[in-house]
Amino acid sequence: MASVNKVILIGNLGKDPEVRHLEGGVAVARFPIATSETFKDKNGERQERTEWHNIVLWRGLAEVAEKYVRKGHSVYIEGKLRTDNYQDKDGVQRYRTEIVADSMTMLTSRTEAQTGGNGSSGGFQGGASSQSSSGQGTAASSGKGNASAFQNDEPDDLPF
């Protein structure tokens, strides 16, 4: 029987990516992202629940994150779950669950990253980075029912 291990997340970085370069120059980046959901409890009061997810990026994707992604930025992540177990220094068995990303799309534009807002930007997949297929991002809905195409006449300074 076939099986599927696929995770799709949209969230905000909890801190800047921590990037290490392994032997042979292979880059690996790690950072947490937060996803939140709101719901009404049994008393009708609005509640918010935030989940934290540990993200791991490899090679070219890690290098893109190192250069362009910062704490608070919004990202779309596709990947797979990986759980590791280990013994800590006290001999206690510990478990760590991570999302190993196959692709990442930055949802915070350059302008909004400088001012702290959220919007759209380019997408990156696998070990190699590539611009999203449309060449330009699309604007997220403003929440008032108005969604318009993202227009950016400025040249893109990304090297890909």
N, C-alpha and C positions, 0 to 999 in steps of 0.2 A: 504494500500500500504506500502511496506517495505521501509526503508530508511537506508542510510549509512552515518556515520560520521567517516571518516578515513583520516589521514594526514600522509604523508611520507616525511621526510626531511633529507637531508645530508648537514651539515654545520659545522662551527667552533664556539666554545664557545667564547662569548664576554667577559666573566669574570668567575672566579672560582664559582662553585656552592655554594649557600647560603643554609645551611642545618639547619633546626629546628627540635627539638624532642618534639612532642606533648605529652599530658598526655597519659600514657600507653606505652610510649616508641616508638610511631609511628614516623618514620622519614619522612620529606618532604623536597625535594631539589628543588630549583628554580635557573634557569640561562637562559640567552639569547643566542641564536645561530644566526649566520648570514648565509644567503644563497645569492649567487651572480649569476647573469646572465649577459652575454655580448651579445651585438647586435650592428648592424650598423644602425645609424640614417638615415634620408632622405638625408643627405649630404654625406653618405658613411663613416662617421667617426665612429670609434669603441667607444661604450659607455658601461659602466658597471653600473648595478643597484643592490644595496644590500638591502635585506629585513631582518628585525630583528624579531625573533620569541621568545616568552616567553615560556619556557619549565618548566613543573612541573612533578617531579618524586615522587613516594610514596614508603614507606616501604623499602624492600630490594634493590630495584632499586636506591632509594635515597642514601642508605648507600654505594652502589658500586660507585655512582657518587662522593660521598664525599671522598672516598679513592683514586680513580684512575683517575678522570677526572679533567682537569685544563684549564684555559684560553688558547685559541689557539688550543686546541685539536679538532680533527675532529670526529664527531659522526653521526651515522645513527639513526634516531628516527622514531618510528611508534606510533601513538596515535590518539587522537580525539580532536576536537576543543571544547572549553568551553568558553562562554562569560558570564561575571558577570557584573552587574551594581551596583553602589553605589553612595552615595552623599559624596562629599568631605567636608572639614571643612567650606567652604564658601556656602554650600548648592547646589552646581552645580552637576547635574547628570553626572557621568563619567561611561565609559565602559572599560572593560579590557578583551582582548581575549588571551587565553593561549592554549597551546597544552599539554594535560595531556597524558604523554607517557605510553604506554603499554609495549614497548620494546625499548632497546637501544643497539646499537653495537658500541663499541669504534673502530674507524678507525685509531687511532694513536698508533703505537706500543710502547712498553716500551723504546726501544732504541731511536726511533725517538722523543718520548716525552722528553727525556733528551737532545736531540740535536736540537729540534724544527722542525723536518720534519713531513711528513704525510705518513701513510702506513696503515697497517691492524692490528687488534687485535681481542679479543674475543667478543661474543655477550651476552646480558643479556636481560631477558624478565620478564615481570610482577613483582610481589612482590618477587619472588625468582630469584636468579641468577643462570645461567647455561652457560657453555662453548658453543661456537658455535658448530653445529652438526659435522663439519669436524674435530674438535679437534685442528686445526690450521687455522689461517686466510689465506686469499689469497692476493697476492700482487696486488696493483692497477696498471693499465697500466701506463707505463712510459711516454706516450705521443708520443713515437717514434714507436709504433706498437709492441713493445716487452712486452709481459705479461708472467711472469713465476710464478711457484708455490712458495709460501713463505716457505722457509726452515728455521727452528729454532730448533737447536739441544740443546739449553739451556732448562733446566727444567723450567716449568712455576711456578712462585712463587705466583700466585693468589690462594686464599684459596677455590676455587670451581672448 
